[in-house]
Amino acid sequence: MSSNVGSGLFIGLAGTGAAGGIAVGGFEWNAAWVLLALGWIFIPVYISASVVTMPEYLGKRFGGQRIRIYMSVLSLILYIFTKISSDIFSGALFIQVSMGWDIYLSTVILLLVTAAYTVAGGLAAVIYTDALQTVIMVGGAFALMFIAFDKVGWYEGLVDLYMSAVPSVTVANTTCHLPRSDAFRMFRNPVTGDIPWPGLVFGLTVLSTWVWCTDQVIVQRSLSAKSLSHAKAGSVLGGYLKLLPMFFIVMPGMISRALFPDEIGCVDPVVCQSVCGASVGCSNIAYPKLVVELMPAGLRGLMIAVMLAALMSSLTSIFNSSSTLFTLDLYHRARPKATEMELMIVGRVFILVLVCVSILWIPVIQTANSGLLFDYIQSVTSFLAPPITAVFLMAIFWPRANEQGAFWGLMGGLVVGLIRMVLEFSYMAPSCGQPDHRPAIVADVHYLYFALILLALTCLVIAAVSLATAPIPKEHLHRLTWWSRYSQEPRLDLTGPPLTPDPVDSDHEPDRSPHSWWRRAALRLCGLTGPNTGSVPPVTETNELNSLQEDPFWRNVCNINALLLLTVNVFLWGYMA
């Protein structure tokens, strides 16, 4: 969960909750179902396939190089535009509001702290620090939740205060300053709702499947589990934790608007610009405002620690996953004889490049999607991620899908998605009281509906092209699909052996013990001073991680908890509907 709950989620969920009500909490509750799909459907296939990265799975499943390269490049683009830049912006925004620092000074300080242990520690440091950071995040957020609810008179008081939270300065002849009449309903009108219920239930599942089941940042956690039962248990625990943000992030955001309607609920562009520096609205500062105004000095410091922990947890996960994708799937393909030391140094440098590009994109985030950070993240994801979801679903469940179908499905989906994305950022949403000049595909087709359309279109292209071309022979598909995951037949991989540093070059690497102090310091910073900087033997199919065998007791424990999680989840959906 800590890899997903970054400062972007705190700022974004609370901001969208302040602007529109509880429906955005459904984005978190939807994850419980997809997390179970990860543990019970996707991870068994990945383990049986003996893969480390998601592009590697597609490389084994379909063969060829172009799909794997496409996936790596697109994943990096998504990381930059939806994860790294939004987390940096939201973390800096929190520090700016709570401490009064300049937003770019805040950005630099946060990145320096994050880079220090990302570059030096790698994934091991990320995994171990995540456990403590999750406790800090949940504990601090719960403390603020109780303080905030006590301030407004708990849930009944929140309903009364939120529905009457109107700013003192409004725009004449408009209603955009009024809270939504369906603010306390999860299921909203399928046509006029800001988050239509069919999109929330079905369209969101498309995006959630990409995030939780095919995204390297999340899946690498499950692939590092000791056994399949451990991976399932992690999915169940994550599902339980994803029930909580509705109560300690979304509702506190609504409380922030109820208590500070002139700042959080501002609609006049001049007022909004003076409050938060963004003329389109200030709902993004809902959570930081609550921290600054309600929490006592000691607990305020705790919440700053929570946000820093969330930011570093999310960023370090993304940095390490991006570095892995770039070095193993792109750089090492161009330089197959690169040593492990070279790959690690290149990975660290690539992280710095990602940060620079992401910072340059921050001004766009400030004004996109009416200033709602969470809507920005989800909309960009809906333009680019559905083709990836379609390819993984077809790869796992339809053995007839082949490389040509998958590639042209991805390309067709990318073209359609990019067209919608360009239109989205070319025609900004109108401010309060302004006419809407956006084309119909942008103004009338919600991004969650678009995700469904794009998924269906991609699946049709994959099916049509695959049926028109030769199928992949069966001997290449053993343990690569859901139906063949238990197969004991020898598999002939369509790709070569895993890319690993050339052992000859590593053994004869010159100057393995550099004498210059600056070089020793640089290598220590990159974690390359230990004895294992040579090549690493590839993982074989006899590795313990590749076993789908489970202890019957723990398998039953996981299954019972999964059913209990689904029961609680369905009850909450029905209660808040």
N, C-alpha and C positions, 0 to 999 in steps of 0.2 A: 504493500500500500504506500510505503514511504517513497517509492520510486515514482508514484503517480500523484500523490498529494503534495504538490509543491506550493510555493507562494502564489503561483498563477491560479491555482484552484481556490485558495483562500480569498484572494482579491476578486477573482472572476465569479465564483459561486455567490459570494456575499453581495457583490455588485448587481448581478442579474436578479438575485432574490429581492434586493432593495427596489429594483426597477419594476419587477413583474410578479413577484410572489413565489409560492412554493414549488411551482411546476418544474423549475430547474433542478430541484432535488431528485427528480426522476432520472436524471443523467447518472446519478450515483447509484440509485437503487437498481437500475437496469444492469449495472456491472455485475451484480451478484449472479445472475443467470449465466452471463458470458464467462465469468471466472470458473464456474463449474464446468462449462464446456471446455475451457482450457485444460483443467485437470483430468477430466474423464474422456475427452475426445482427441484434442490436439496434442497434448504432451505424450500420450502413448505412441502416437505416430512419429513424433519427433525423436523420441528415445529409441524406438525400433529402427529408425533411419540412421542413427548415429551421426547427428548433425550438431554443430555448435552455433551457427548463425542461420537466420531464416533464408537469406539468399542461397546459402549452401544447400538447404533442403530443396529449394526449387531447382538448383543445379543438378542434384541427384535425380529428382523426380522427372524433369523434362530434358535434361542434357543441354548441350550447347552453352554458350557464354552470354548471349545477349540478354536473356531474362535476368540472370544473376547480376549483371552489370547495371541493367535498368533498375532493378530493385534496390541495389545499393545506393545509386545516385538519387532515386526518388525518396528513399528513406532519409537521406541526409538533407534533402530539400525540405521535407516535412519537419525534421528536427529543427531546422533553422527558423522556419516561418511560424510554426505552431508551438514549439516547446522552448527552445533556448531563448529566443527573443522575448516571448511573453513572460517567461519566468524572470528574466533579467529586469524587464520593465516593471513587473508587479513587485518584485523584491525591492527595487530602488524606490518605487512609489510608496511602499510601506515605510521605509526609512525616512523618506522626504517628509511624509505627513507626520510621523511620530517624533522626529528629531529636528525637523526644520532644515535639513541639509539640502544642497542642490542635488537634483535628481541624477546628474551625470557624475558628480563626486560620489554619491551613494553607489552608483553602478560600478565605478572603479574599485572602491573599497570591497564591495561584495565579491567581485570577480577575483581580486587578489587573494582573499581568504579562501575562496572555493578552489582556485587553481593550485594553491599551495599543497593541499593534501590530495587533490585529484592527480596532479602530475607526479607527485612523489609516491603516492600509495597505490594507485591503480584500483582495480575492482575489489580486491580484498579489503582495502580501507573503506570502500563504499558500502559493502555488505555489512561489515561489523558496525560501522557508525549508524547505519540505517536503523538497526534494532533500537538503539538508545534514542535516536531522533524521533521515531514513531511514538515512543512513550511521551517525550517532551511535547510533541505536537498535539496529541490527543488530550494530555493532561492540561496543558495551557489553554486549549480551546474550550474544554469543558468548564474550566474556572471562569472564563469570560462569559460563557453561555449562562451559567447560574447567576452571575452578577447582572447580566443584561435582562434576563427574564424577571429577576426580582425587581428591577427598576421599573418595568412596565406593568407589573401585576400578572405575570405568567401568561399563559396562552390566551386566556380571555381578554386580558388587557392589551396584548399585542394585536388581536383582531380589531379591537375598538380604536386603538391609537393609529394603527397602520392605515386603516380605511379613511381616517380623517387627516392624514399627513399631507397637507397641501402647502406648498411654499408661499411666502407672502408676496413675492413678485411673480406674476404669471404673464402669459402671452394672450392678448385679447382675442376673443372669439374662438378659442380652442379649448380642448378638454385634456390635453396631454399632461397637464399638471395633476390630474386626478389619478389616484391609484386604480388599478384594474379592478373591475367588479368581480372577476373570477380569480383574484389573487390567492385565495385559499383553496383552490381546486387544482388537482393534478391533471385531470382530463379536461381539455379545453376544446372549443369549437374547431372542427377539422378544417374549416375554411378561413375564419377570421381570427382564430387564436394565435397568440404570439408563439406558442409552442403547441401545435395541433396534436391531439392525442394519437392519431395513427402514426405520425412522424416520431412521436416520443416512444411508442411501443415498437414499431417495426423499423423505421428509418434509423433510429438511434442504435438499434442492434447491429446494423451494418458497420457503423463507426466503432462501436464497442468491440466487435469481433476483430477489427484491425488492431485496436489498441491493446486488447488483452490476450489475443490468441496468435497474432502474427507479428507483433512489434518486438524488435530485438531488445528494447529497454526492459520490457516486462517479462518476456519469455525466458531471457537469460537467467532470471531468478529461479524459475521452475527447473530449467535444465541443469542448474547447479545443485539441485536437491540430491540427497543420498539415495533415494529410491522413489518409485512411483507413488507409494503411499505418502511419503514426505511431500511430494509435489501436490498431491490431492489435498492434504491437510493445509498446505499453504494457501491453496485456492479457497478452501472453506473459510479459513481465518480472514483472508482478504475480503471475502463476501460479507462476513459479519461486520468488519470494520467499515465497509462501504455503505452500511445502513446509517452510520452516524453523522456524516457531513450535513444531512438535512437539518439536524438539530443543533449542531455546534458551528455551522458555517452559514447555511442559507437563512435560517430564522434569525440569528444575530444580525445578519445584513438587513433584514426587514425591520428589526428593532432599531437599527441605526437610522433608517429613514423615518421611523415613527418618532424618534427623539430629536432628530436634526433635519427637519423637512426643508429648511431653507438652503442647507448645504447639499445634502444627499439627493434631495428631490428637485433641485433647481432645474428650470426649463429655459429661462431667459439666457441667451448666449453671453451677454455681457456679465451677468452675475456668475455664471458657470466659469467663465474665463478667470474671473477674479478669485474664485474659490479654489479651483484645482488646476487651472492652466489649460483646460480643454473646453471649448465652447459648446461641444455636443452633449455634455452632461458630466456629472460628477459621481455617479453611482459607484465607480471603481474605488472611491476612497471610503466606502461604507465601513469596511472592517477596520482599517487603520484608525478611522475617526472614533469608532467605538472603543478601541484600545486606549487611545489617548485621553478620551473624556471620562471613561468609567472606571478604569482599573487604577488601584492605588500604586504608588511608586514602585514598590517591590515586585508586585505582580506584572506591572507594565514592563519591567526588565525581563521577566520570564517570557512574556509574549513576544518581545523583540527576539529573544533566543529561539522561540518557536518558529518565527518567520525565517530567521537566518538558517535554522536547521532544515526547514522545509525547502528553502531555496537551494542550499548546498546539496541536500539529498537528491533533489530532482535533477539539478545540473550535473552533478558528478555521475549519476546513472547515465544521463544522455551523453555526456562527454566520453565516457568509457565505451559505451555502445557505438557511438559514431566513430571513435578511433578504431575500434575493432573492425567495423564494416569497411572503413577506408583502407586500412593497412592490409587486411587479409583478402578483401574482395576486389580492390582496385589497384592499390600500389604494388602489392606482391604479384599481381597478375602481370603488371608491366615490368617488374624486376623480380623474376622467380628465384634468383640466386641471392637476394638480399638477406643479410644476417638478421638474427633476432634483435641485436642492438640497433641496427639501422631501422628496423620496423618500429621499434619502441620510440626512437627519437622522432621519426616521421609522424607517428601517432600523436605525440605530445605537441609537435608544431602544428599539426592539423587542428587540434583543439583551439589553439590561439587564433587560427584563421576563422573557425566557426564563430568564435566570440566576436571578432571584429565585424563580420557580416551581419550577425544578429543585432549588434548595437546600432548599425546603420539603418536597420528596419524598424527600430523602436518608434520613430515619429509617425510611421504609417499606422502602427497599432493604436496610438493615442486617439486617432480620429475615426478608425474603422468601426463599422457596425454600431453606429450611434454611441460610440464610446464604451460599449459593453465588451469587456475583455473576453469573457467566456463565450459569448456569441461569435466573436472573431475567431477564436480557436476552433470551435466546432464547425463553423462555416468553411474555413479553409480545409479542414480535415474532410468534410463532405465532398469537396471538389476533387480531391486527389486520392483519398484512401479507398473508396469503394471498388475500383478495379483490382487493388491488391487483395481485398477480402474475397472477391469473386474468384480470383486465380487460386487462392489457397483452398477455398471450399471445393472447387472443381478438381483440384489436384488430389485432395484427400478422399473425396467421395465418388469421383467418376474416373475410373481407370482409363477410359477411352480418351480423355483429354491429353493432347500432345503439345509439343513445344511450339509448333506453328500457331495453334489455336490460342495458347496462353499468351504468346508474344503479341499477336495482333489484337487480342482482347485488351491487353494492357495499353497498347498504343492507341486504339480507338477510344478507350475510356479516358486516357490522358488528354487527348485532343478535345473531347467534349468537356471534360472537367476544367481544362485551362481556359476554354472559351468562356465558361460561366465565371471563372475566377477573375478573368480580365474585366468582364462586364461588371462584376461586383465591386471592384475597386475603381472602375472608371466612373460609375454612377453611384455616388455616396447617398445614403439614406437622408431624406430631407430633415431639417431641423423642425422644431415645433412651429406649426402654423405655415410652413412652406409647402408648395405643391410638389407632388412626387412625379419627377420626369424620367424615372427609371424604366427600361423596357420591361415588358410583361414577364419574361422569364426570370427576371431578378425580383421584381416587385410582388408577383403573384405566386411564384413557385418557391415555397419554403425550402431552406437548404436540407432539411431532413427528408422531404419528399424528393428532392433532387438526388440525394444519396441512394434512395430506392430505385429511381429511374436509371441512374448510372450503373448500379449493380446489375439490374436486369439486362441492360444494354450490353454490358461486358460479358455476362454469361451467355447471351445469345451469340455474340461474335465468337467466343471460345468454342461453343458447341458447333456452330456452322463450319468454322475453319477446321476443327478437329475431325469432323465427319467427312470433310472433303479431302483430307490428307491421310497418309498412312498412320496406323496406330503404333504405339510403342509396344514392342514385344514383351510378353509376360515376364521373361527372365530378368528384365530390367526394373520390374516394379515390386519385387518381393520386399516386404516390410516398409514400403513407401506410401501405402494407402491404408485407409481404415480397414478395408476388407482383407488385407494381406499382412497386418501388423504382427500376427503370430506365426507367419510362415517361417519354416526352417530351411527352405530351399536356398541354395547359394545365389546371390544377386550379382549380376554383371552391371557395375555402375556405368552410367552414360558419361560420367565425368572422370577425370583422372584422380589420382590420390590427393588427399588434402594438401593444401599449400603449407609447407613448413620451411623454415630457413635451411639453406643448403649446409649439410654437416661438414663438408670439406672446407667451405669458406669460413664457417664458424670456428672450426678447429685450428685453422691457420690464420685466424684474424690477427693482424699485426698490432703490437703494442696493447695487449690485453690489460696491462697494468700501467697506465699512463703515469708519467712522473710530473707533468705540469699541474700546478695546483688548480688552475682554472678548468682543466679538463676533468680532473677528479671531482671537482665541485659540480660540474654540469652533469656528469654521469650519475653522481649520487642523487642529484635532484630528479633525474629520470628513473631512479630505482635500478640502475644497471651496474652496481658495484658488487653485487652478490656473486656467488660461484656459478650460478645457473644462467649465464647470459649466452650460452650456446644454443644449439637447436633443441627442440623438444620433440620427442617421438610422437607420431600421429596416434590419435585415439583409434583403437581397433574395435571390432564388433563384439569382442569378448569382454569389454569393459563392464564393470558392475553397473554403471549408469545406464547401460543399454538393455538391462533386464526388465521385463514387464511382470516378473513374478512378484507377488505381494503376500505378506503374512496375512492369513485369513482374518485374524482378530483385528488388525489395524485397517484392513480393507473394509470390514463391517463398520468399524468406528467412523471411518470417513464417509461411508454411504449413509449412515444414520444422520450424521451431522449435516450432510448435504441436503437430505430431505427436510430436516428441521429448519435449515436456512431458507429453503424455498417456501416453507409454510409461513415463516415470519415475514418474508418478503411480500408474498401475496396478500397477507393480512394488511400490511402497511399500505400497499397500493390501493386496496379496497377501502380502507379507513379514510385515506386522504383524497379519494377520487372526487 
